[in-house]
């Protein structure tokens, strides 16, 4: 069954609600105040079945200027409009404003119904028809059917139904794919069921039993039941009037303007880029930083306007603009919005959302001109690259990219795969980064290593963590991928926790080589009774800091062994020590400290650290006050 949503529009008391009742038999004025005052205050809903193959949902909107925000909420997302003009009053202020709103919201199809035909003669009908033609000339309703009807006598109601069906047949049904969104326009409770929300499903679909999120509050709830047009269904989707029975939330926790979506699929934003059409009305030029009322879907928010490509916007002009919001809202690219004055109750313009996570633009810059052109006229592929580029070195995840583009993740997979194959994008885990940006990150990594070695010639390398924190912030996987590629390309080496330039990449330093020879010469000469760091620095006439760096390098290269504190012994002498101890224990089976002292001729100052070192490297093991060989006599110790 094809499902279409239409909305009414027109001035107050022009007979919109009465016309819907004549068409469907449903009275959309449900509130006591609406019955008493005879005007529509809240949104009303009805539907009509055309046989078994078409169901038309109808949204009845208020006509009074005080309730234009409700009108916008109802008109947002409709497939066509039933535009109402009363025969006894013709064109009125809200007739014009509602026409502007429908046009700004991108409504493409409609029918004009001249109501209250029973109150006037044919001459008046002809006059009103002429005025309607003048109003619609050059606008989206130009050439639309115009039909005079009477909701009292029923005259031409069946003809209007036929026109509605014919127009509805021209409408392409909304895709059930994409990101699920249900802007909430009503919240109420039913005893025994709990909280109910209703709205027109804009995209995607929802099923009974699944978890959804209420934006912007972030509360997650379970869908207990789904209804479409008062019938319980297992699933409802785009283009349908939907009611959801939500489990785990109270009525007061949800307001009109909330968006129901799947968890983590929508983005709260405090700033957007957009187009803005300033209506051609007798208004003053509009300038930056003006506070305005921003209406999108069922949401109304306070917004500060920033003109990006000019100083002032004249009535009738269109511009590339940025809005900042006092409270975060939920929107997607290509959403249509309405702009109204913050004080004067008047629609002044509207436009299309382009970017829901924009940069701060610099007026007059080439980047601004490029963004304006690309966001308005760029291909899907170009927009994919643009949003990934905005992520800089950090890139973006595939899920976040899909939200920025306003589509389901499956819709970007082919384009992303093609860009990755061309090396225009780099995929690292879940992260996407521009290919050239990843190369630049690797170059920064190499440059940082080079600078580190230049400033610290005695150090063997930099720790992974220090290297990562000195580079631009990225996901851990991006850093690891860049480092691994640098190693494969031969520009870096990694051993244990240290990263350094590939051996031979640095020019040998004669002074460092000379210092190394001097240190090794002294340590080899002193054997197992080496000088302290302070003593050695004094003997060599160098700073202790340089000596520590050199010791670290020599230990890393295996030329020197750190025993304890600043006690360093030549690697050659340690090898001799291990052979001596192993030989002794192979013959004697055990060795006491006095044996150790006798064999090696060491004082306690050197003996104790060396014994502990031998235990630490698992050559020996302590039993009481004696040592025995940990490994068998025929095994080489670790």
N, C-alpha and C positions, 0 to 999 in steps of 0.2 A: 504494500500500500504506500503510495506517495504521500509524503507529509510536508506541508507548507505552513509557514506562520505569516499572517498578515496583521497589520496594525492600523488602527484608525488615526486620523489627524484632523484638526480643525478647531475653530473657535468654540468657546463655551456656549452651551445651550443651542448648538446647531443640530442636535439630534443624533449624535454618534451612538450613544447607549441604546436609544430606542431603535435605531436601525439594526444594531446587532441582535436585539431581541426579535425583531421582525424576521431576520435572516435565520436565526438559530433556535429561537424560543427560549434563550437563556438571558436572564436579567443580570447584567454585570454590576449593577449598583447593589452591593450587599450590605453596606454600612448603614446604620440607623440615620446618621447625619446626612448621608447621600440621599436617603429616601425623603427626609424632612425638607432638605434644601433644594432637591431636584437637580443637583449637579454632581458630576463625578469628581471625587477627591483622590481616591486611590485607583491603582490599576485594576482593571477587571479582565476576566478571561472567559472565553467561550470557544466552541468548536462546532464544526459542521461536517458531516460525512457526505461525500458525493459518491453514492454507491459503495462498492466494496474496494475501489481502487484509489480513492483519494480522501485524505482527511485534512481539513484546513483549520488550524488554530487561529483564534482572533484575540488580539490584545486591544482592550479598550482603554484609551489614555484620557487623562483630564484635559479640558480645554482652557481652564482658567490660568491666567498668567502666573498666579501664585504657585501653581503645581506643574510648571514647565519641567522641573527636574524629574517629576514622575513621568511626564510625557517622554522625556529623553530616555529614561530607563526602559519604558515600554517599547519605544520605537527602535532601540538598539538591537540589531540582530534580526529584524523582520525581513522577510523575502519580498514583500510588496506592501503598498499602502492603499487603504481605502480612504481617500481624501474627501472630507465632508464639508459642504457649503450649504447653508440654509437658504432656501428660496426667498424667504421674507426679509433677510438681512444682507445677503451676498457677502462680499469680501470684507473681513474684519481684521483687527490687529493680529490676533492669534492665528488667523488663517495664513497671513504672510509669514509669521514667525515659524509656524509649524512647517510651512513649505521650505523655509531656509534650513530648518533642522533636518528634515528628511533628506534634503540635497546634500548637506554637510555629512550626514551619516552614510551617504553612498547608496541610498535607495534608488533602484533603477526602474522599477515598474510600479504601476498603480492604476487606479480607477477613480474618477471623480463622481461622487454621488451628490446630486442637488436634492437635499431633503426638504420635507414640509411642502411638497408639491400641492397638497390639498388646501393650503392656505393662500395660494396666489393663482393668478390667471396665466394663460399661455404667454402673453406678452412679457410678463415679469420673468418667466422661465427663460425666454429668449434673451432678455437683457442680462440676467445672471450668467447665462452661458457665455455671452460675449465677454463679460468681465472675467470669467474663469479662463477663457482663451487668452485674454490679455495678460493675466497673471502667470500663466504657464508658458508663454511664448519664450522660446530659447532655454527652457528649463526641462528637468527630467520628465515632467508630466505633459510636455507638449505633444499633442497628438493622441493622448490617452483617451479612452472612452469616457464620455460625460453622459450620465443618465439621471434624469429627474425621477425621484421615487417618493412614495408616501408610506411611512411606517404605520400610519393610522389606518389607511384604506387597503394597504398591501399592493398598491399600484406599482408595477414594474419591479417588484421584489424578486419574482422568479427570473425576470430578464437579468437583473443584477447578479443573481446566483450563477446564471449561465456565463456571464462575463468573468466572474471570479474564477470559475472553473477553467475557462479558456486561458486566462492570464496565468493561472497556476500551472497549467500544462507547459507553459513556456519556461518555467523556472527549473533550473538544474538543481537537483537535491544536493544538500550539503554532504560533504564526505564524512563518513563515520570515523575516519582515521584522524590522526593529529592529536594534539594535546587536549585532554578533556577539560572543559570549563563550563561551569553553570553559575552565571551571575545571579545572586539571590535577589528577588524582588518582593518576596513575601516570606514571613516567618510566623508560624502559629503552632499551637499544640492541639492534639485530639486526645481526649481521655482514653486511656488504655493503649495508646500508641506512642505518645510522647511528642518530640519536636519534629515538625514538618517544615521543609523549605521548598519554595517553588521558584522556577525561572525558565528561561528559554535556553536550551543547551546550544552553545555557540559552536562547539567543535568536539570531536571525540565521542566517547560514550561511557556509560556507567552501568555496573551490574549489581544486582542484589548480593549482599554479603561481602563486598570488597571494602577495603579501607580507603577513606578519602581524607583530605586535609582541608580545613577551613582557613582561607587566607583573608586577612593578614595575621590572624591570631596565632596560626600555626598549630591549632588543636587538631588532633587526629581522631576520627570517629569511624564507626562502622555503619554501612548502609543496610538498614534492616529491611526496607522494602522500597520498590520503585514503582511509580505510577506515571503513565503518559495519557493525558486526556481522560482522567478519572478511571482508567483501567489499570489494574496491577499487571506489570510486565516483569520479565526477568532482566531485560536490558533496554535502555533508552539512549538515544544519541542525538547528534546534531540536527537542528531543524525541528525539534519537538519541544512542546511545553511539558516540563517534567516536574514531578513532586517527589522528593526524597524523604523517607522516614529515617531520621538519624538516631543512632544509639550512642549514648555516652556524652550528650551535650544538652544543656538547658536552653530554653527559648531566649532568655536574656543574654546568652553568650554569643548570639548571632544577630547581626543587623542587616537590613537592606544595604547592599553595596559590597557585602562579603562575596568571595568567589569560592566555589567548591571545585576542587581539583584533586588530582592524585598527589600523594606525598612527594615533595621534592621536584615536581615538574614545572612549577611556576616560580617566578622571581619577584620579590618585593623590591621596588625601586623608588628612589627619591629624586631621580632626575631622568629625563628622556629628551631625545631629539625628535622633532616632528616638523611637518609642514603646517602652516597656518594661513587660512584664507580669511581675510578681514572683510566682512560683509560690506557691500556697497550701500551704506546707509548714511544719513546725515550725522556722522560721528566725527570727532576730532581724530587726528593721527594718533596712533598708539605707539608708546615708547617703551624701552626696556625697563625692567624691574617693577612693572605694574602688577599688583596682586589681583588675580581673577579667579572665577569659579570654573573648575575643570570638571566636565561630566564625561565619563566613559562607562559604558554598560550601565550597571545600577549604582556605580560609585560616583560620589561627588567629593571633590578635594579642593583645597585652597592651593593655588599655584602661582609662582612668581615667573613672569615671562622674561626671557632674554632673547632679544633680536640678535641674530648671528651675522647677517649679511647686509645690515643697513642700520641707520640711526633711528629711523621712524618708519612706521608702516601706515600707508594711506588707505582709506576705505576702498575696497575693490581689489587690493593687491594681495599677492601670496608671498610668503617668506619661509626661509629655513630658520627654525627657532629651537630654543631649549627651554624646558620647563623644570623648575625645581619645586618640590612639594613639601608642605609642612609635615605631612605624615606619609610614610611609604604606601604605595598603591600597587596593584597588580594589573599590568597591561602586557600586550604582545605586539610585535610589529604588524603593521597594516590595520590595527584597530582604529576606528574612527572615533573622534571625540567632538564635544561641543564646548564652546567657551562663552561664558556669560560674565557680565560685569559684577564686581564684588559688591557694589551698592545698588546701582540701577538694575532693575529686574528686566534685563534685555539680552537676547542672544546677539553676540557681536561677531562670532565667527566659529571656526572649527577646522579640523584637518585630519591628518593621518599620522599615527605613531610610526617612527622610522627606526629608532634605536632605543632599547630599554636599559642599556648600560653604557651610556656614551662617555667619551672623554670630555674634559673641559677644553673647549675650543678657543683658539686665539683668533680674534677677529682680523680678517684680511689675510690670513695665512694660506699657504698653498694646501696644507693639510685640511683646513676648513673647506676650501673649494672642492677638494677631492672627496671628502666625506659627504658633502651636500649632493654632489653628482652621483656618487656610487650608491648612497642609501635610497635615492629617489629613482635612479634609472639603471643601476647596476644589475648584472645577471646574478642568479642564485650562487653560482660558482664564485663570482667576485665578492659577494657578501660573505660567503664562507671564509675566504682569505682575509677579508677586512676584519672580521670579528676575532679570528685567530691572531692576527697581527696586533690587535688591541691588547691581547694578553701578554705581549712582550716576551721576555725570557720565560715567564711562568707558563705561557700558553693557556689553553682552556681544555676542560674535559669535553668529551663528545656529548654528554648529557647537557652540560651548560651551553655548549654551542647550539644545540637544537633549540633550547629555550630562547636564546638570543635571536634565532631565526624564526621563532614562532611555529615550529613544526615538530612532529614526532621524531625520535632519534633515527628510526628506520629510513626517514626521508633524506637524511644527509649521508648515509653510508656510502652510496655509489659515488657521490661527488668527492667525499673525503678520500675514498680509496683511489680515485683517479689522481687527485692532487698529491697523495703520498707516493704513488707510482712515478709521478713526474718529479718527485723530490722537492716540490713546492711546499709541502707540509712534511713534518716529521712526526711519526706516531711513536710515543714512548709510554708503554702501559696504557692508561686511560687518557693520557695527556696528548694534546695536539699542539705543536709549536711550528712557526714558520721555518722552512728549511734554512733560509739565510740567517735567521735569528739563532738557530741551533749552531750553525757554523761560526757565527760571531761569538757565541758562548764558549765554544771550544778554543777559539783564538784568544779570548780573554783568559781562559784557563792556562794556555801555554805562556801567554805574556806574564801572568802572575807568577808562574813557576820561575820564569827567567828573571823577573825582578827580585823574587825571593832569594835566589841563588846569588844574584849580584850583591844584594845587601847582606847576605849571610853566607859568605863563601865557605865557612867551616862546617856549616850544618849539612847533614846528609839529605835532608828533605823536609817537607812540611806535612803535618798530619792531615789525614783526609778531612776531618771535621773543620780544622782551621782553614783549609783550602776552600771547602764548601761555603763557609760563612763569609769569606772574603769576596766570593763571587756574587753576582746578582741572585736574589732569592728565587729558587726554582723547586719543583717537586724533587724529592730524593732520587726518584728513578731517572729524571732528566740529568741530574748531576752524575749519576753512576754511568748512564749511557755515554755521556760526553767523555768521561774519564776512560771508559773502556775503549772508545774509538781512538782517543789520543794514544793509548797504549798500543793498539793494533797498528796505528799509523807510525809508530816509532818516535813520537815526540815526548812521551812520558814513560816513566817506569813506576811500578807500585810493588812494594815489598812490605808485607805486614801492614802497619798503620801509616807508612810513610809514602809520600808521592814526591818524585823528583824528576828533573829533566833526564832524558835518556843519556846514559853514560857516553861521554865524548862530546855532548852538545855544548858543554862549557869549555872555554879555553883554560888549559892548565895554568895555575898560578904558582910561579917559582917560589914565592915567599912561603906559601902554604906547604909546598912540597918540602922545603927546607925545614920548616917547623916540625913537620911530621917525622922527618929523619932524625932530628934532634931529640924529640920525645922518645921515639923507639930506641934510639941509641942509649939514652939514660935509663930507660926501663929495662932494657936487656942487660945493661951493666949492673943494675941494682937487684935484679932477679926477684926473689920473693920478699924483699924488704924495700919496696918502692918509696919514693918521697911522697909527701902529701901534695895536694894541688897547690897550696900556698908556697911550699918549698920549691916545687918544680917551676912555678911561675916566676919566682924570684931568681932562680938559677938561669932561666931562659930569657928573662927580661921582657916578659909579655903579661898581658892582663889575664886574670883568672877566668874572666868571661870567655876570652878566646880559647883558653885551655879547655874549659868545659865543652865548648863546641867541638874542638878537635878530638877530645876523648870520645864524645858521642859518635863522631864519624869513625874513629878507629875501632870502637866497640862494634859498630854496625858492620864494618868490613871484616871483623874477626881478628884484627891485628892486636887488639888489646882486650883484656877481660876486666870487667868491673867486679871487684870482690865485695866491697861494702863502702858506703859513704863516698869519700874521695880517694879510696884505695884502689888503684888501677895497676894491673900487672901485665907485662908483655905476654901475648898469646903463646909465644914460643916457650917462655918459662912455665906457663901453666901446663902446656903439653908435657914438659919434662916432669912437673910435679905429679900429674896424673899417672905417668908411667912408673915413677918411683913408688908412689903409694900402692898402685896395683901390684907391682912386683913384690913389695913387702908383704901385702896381705895374701898374696897367692902362696907365699912361703909360710908366713906366721899365723895366718887365719884371722888375727885380730891385732888391733893397735891402740895403745893408750896414748893420752896426750904426751906423757913423758917419752914414749917410743917415737912419737911424731917429732918431738923436740930434738931427740937424740939423732934421728935419721936426717933431719933437715937443718938442724942447728939454728932454730928460730926462737925468738922471744915470744912470750905470751901475747904481746901486742899484735904480732903477725900470725901466730899460730892459730888462735881461736877463730878469727875471720876466715882463714883458709880451710880449717876443718868444717866450719858451717857451710862454706861454699861447696866443698866436696859432697856434703850431705844434700845440698840443694840441687846439685846436678845429678844426684842419684848414683854417684860412683860408690859412696859409702852409706852405711846406715848405722845409727847410734844404738848401742845396746848397753845400758848402764852408763859407765864412764869410758866405754871402749867403742871402737869402730870396727865394722866388718865389711867385707866387700859385698855390695848389694847384688851385682851380677855375678854369674859363675866365672871361674878363673879363665875359661876359654871364650868368654863373651866380651865384646868391646863395650865399655860403658857408654851410655847415651852422651 
